Amino acid sequence: MLPPHLLNRPLDEAIKEQLDSIFLGKVIDQQGLCVSVYDIGASTYMAKFRLVFIRPFVGEIITARLEESTVDGLR
């Protein structure tokens, strides 16, 4: 359900913002770390969406480039 403050925005944008706040940056059991909302298929009453997860193996080393560091976290 979308909170009232998002209802004045385009539907896809409002749904993505809500999904980001729920899933982005969180570890979901048996899935991994949610890193992105992949796509959204929305209608008036129901939305279907896909998420992108990263689930490294134990001992796996991930190499990445740091784009930004703020008080909110790393990007």
Backbone as CSV, one residue per row, in Angstrom:
resi,resn,N_x,N_y,N_z,CA_x,CA_y,CA_z,C_x,C_y,C_z
1,MET,0.837,-1.173,0.000,0.000,0.000,0.000,0.889,1.247,0.000
2,LEU,0.519,2.202,-0.823,1.309,3.430,-0.907,0.871,4.412,0.172
3,PRO,1.847,5.039,0.838,1.495,6.069,1.807,0.965,7.312,1.085
4,PRO,0.130,8.099,1.747,-0.501,9.264,1.104,0.472,10.257,0.487
5,HIS,1.668,10.440,1.078,2.589,11.448,0.546,3.144,11.063,-0.832
6,LEU,2.959,9.812,-1.278,3.442,9.391,-2.594,2.354,9.430,-3.666
7,LEU,1.132,9.706,-3.295,0.020,9.616,-4.237,0.009,10.712,-5.295
8,ASN,0.746,11.788,-5.090,0.784,12.861,-6.089,1.860,12.626,-7.154
9,ARG,2.602,11.522,-7.059,3.675,11.213,-8.007,3.177,10.209,-9.044
10,PRO,3.894,10.079,-10.167,3.534,9.038,-11.139,3.569,7.663,-10.461
11,LEU,2.637,6.778,-10.865,2.449,5.502,-10.183,3.727,4.663,-10.128
12,ASP,4.426,4.488,-11.254,5.650,3.680,-11.259,6.714,4.256,-10.319
13,GLU,6.853,5.570,-10.333,7.845,6.238,-9.476,7.493,6.060,-7.993
14,ALA,6.217,6.201,-7.654,5.779,6.051,-6.269,5.974,4.614,-5.783
15,ILE,5.636,3.647,-6.633,5.809,2.240,-6.261,7.287,1.925,-6.072
16,LYS,8.153,2.399,-6.985,9.592,2.144,-6.854,10.137,2.731,-5.563
17,GLU,9.719,3.938,-5.223,10.202,4.559,-3.979,9.769,3.746,-2.761
18,GLN,8.539,3.248,-2.777,8.052,2.447,-1.661,8.811,1.114,-1.581
19,LEU,9.026,0.458,-2.716,9.782,-0.800,-2.723,11.223,-0.577,-2.266
20,ASP,11.839,0.527,-2.703,13.198,0.860,-2.263,13.250,0.975,-0.739
21,SER,12.254,1.652,-0.162,12.265,1.855,1.287,12.059,0.543,2.041
22,ILE,11.367,-0.406,1.428,11.117,-1.689,2.086,12.286,-2.653,1.913
23,PHE,12.829,-2.778,0.685,13.782,-3.840,0.376,15.228,-3.405,0.185
24,LEU,15.472,-2.235,-0.392,16.824,-1.842,-0.787,17.782,-1.802,0.397
25,GLY,18.908,-2.486,0.243,19.932,-2.498,1.280,19.648,-3.459,2.419
26,LYS,18.625,-4.282,2.275,18.271,-5.227,3.333,18.622,-6.646,2.884
27,VAL,18.984,-7.477,3.842,19.280,-8.879,3.573,18.000,-9.675,3.809
28,ILE,17.568,-10.384,2.777,16.372,-11.214,2.845,16.826,-12.666,2.957
29,ASP,16.299,-13.396,3.943,16.683,-14.778,4.178,16.536,-15.611,2.914
30,GLN,17.536,-16.404,2.607,17.592,-17.296,1.453,17.654,-16.566,0.110
31,GLN,17.734,-15.255,0.092,17.819,-14.493,-1.152,19.143,-13.757,-1.261
32,GLY,19.501,-12.990,-0.230,20.727,-12.205,-0.241,20.434,-10.744,0.027
33,LEU,21.354,-9.894,-0.383,21.245,-8.450,-0.197,20.534,-7.851,-1.395
34,CYS,19.454,-7.134,-1.169,18.714,-6.491,-2.259,19.481,-5.241,-2.694
35,VAL,19.844,-5.182,-3.977,20.628,-4.062,-4.474,19.865,-3.184,-5.466
36,SER,18.710,-3.657,-5.965,17.993,-2.852,-6.946,16.589,-3.388,-7.165
37,VAL,15.672,-2.482,-7.492,14.372,-2.876,-8.026,14.587,-3.014,-9.523
38,TYR,14.392,-4.209,-10.066,14.704,-4.486,-11.475,13.643,-3.908,-12.398
39,ASP,12.407,-4.238,-12.156,11.327,-3.666,-12.951,10.016,-3.757,-12.195
40,ILE,9.043,-3.008,-12.674,7.722,-2.952,-12.048,6.687,-3.053,-13.153
41,GLY,5.709,-3.931,-12.942,4.556,-3.984,-13.818,3.359,-3.648,-12.960
42,ALA,2.730,-2.526,-13.190,1.691,-2.063,-12.270,0.349,-1.941,-12.963
43,SER,-0.672,-2.186,-12.198,-2.033,-1.897,-12.629,-2.684,-1.098,-11.511
44,THR,-3.951,-0.871,-11.601,-4.622,-0.015,-10.619,-4.594,-0.598,-9.214
45,TYR,-4.748,-1.912,-9.093,-4.898,-2.499,-7.767,-3.740,-3.366,-7.308
46,MET,-2.915,-3.856,-8.214,-1.844,-4.763,-7.835,-0.579,-4.423,-8.618
47,ALA,0.562,-4.585,-7.979,1.835,-4.362,-8.663,2.663,-5.633,-8.580
48,LYS,3.272,-6.007,-9.686,4.238,-7.098,-9.709,5.598,-6.466,-9.933
49,PHE,6.605,-6.993,-9.251,7.931,-6.406,-9.377,8.982,-7.488,-9.242
50,ARG,10.169,-7.189,-9.764,11.319,-8.066,-9.605,12.428,-7.278,-8.924
51,LEU,13.175,-7.955,-8.078,14.273,-7.338,-7.346,15.579,-8.005,-7.754
52,VAL,16.677,-7.286,-7.612,18.007,-7.829,-7.870,18.682,-8.050,-6.523
53,PHE,19.166,-9.270,-6.308,19.846,-9.610,-5.069,21.277,-10.014,-5.370
54,ILE,22.128,-9.845,-4.376,23.485,-10.362,-4.449,23.653,-11.272,-3.240
55,ARG,24.095,-12.490,-3.491,24.284,-13.460,-2.413,25.646,-14.116,-2.584
56,PRO,26.679,-13.503,-2.008,28.026,-14.068,-2.163,28.165,-15.378,-1.391
57,PHE,29.063,-16.207,-1.870,29.379,-17.455,-1.192,30.249,-17.153,0.018
58,VAL,30.242,-18.035,0.996,31.088,-17.871,2.175,32.538,-17.836,1.717
59,GLY,33.259,-16.806,2.123,34.661,-16.659,1.755,34.889,-15.944,0.434
60,GLU,33.817,-15.643,-0.299,33.950,-14.952,-1.583,34.348,-13.497,-1.346
61,ILE,35.249,-12.991,-2.163,35.690,-11.599,-2.075,35.058,-10.831,-3.226
62,ILE,34.401,-9.746,-2.902,33.754,-8.917,-3.911,34.559,-7.640,-4.085
63,THR,34.929,-7.346,-5.319,35.654,-6.129,-5.629,34.662,-5.110,-6.179
64,ALA,34.724,-3.892,-5.659,33.781,-2.857,-6.091,34.482,-1.508,-6.083
65,ARG,33.849,-0.540,-6.720,34.360,0.821,-6.738,33.429,1.686,-5.884
66,LEU,33.981,2.440,-4.971,33.213,3.320,-4.103,32.923,4.618,-4.845
67,GLU,31.644,4.917,-5.040,31.240,6.135,-5.734,31.073,7.309,-4.772
68,GLU,30.543,7.002,-3.569,30.197,8.085,-2.657,30.157,7.554,-1.232
69,SER,30.558,8.377,-0.286,30.482,8.039,1.127,29.821,9.210,1.853
70,THR,28.650,8.955,2.433,27.936,9.990,3.182,27.544,9.433,4.548
71,VAL,26.894,10.247,5.356,26.423,9.767,6.662,25.355,8.695,6.511
72,ASP,24.691,8.642,5.343,23.669,7.626,5.094,24.265,6.280,4.718
73,GLY,25.514,6.248,4.274,26.158,4.989,3.915,27.054,5.121,2.708
74,LEU,27.430,3.979,2.165,28.329,3.919,1.015,27.529,3.612,-0.236
75,ARG,28.003,4.141,-1.359,27.362,3.838,-2.641,28.430,3.476,-3.638
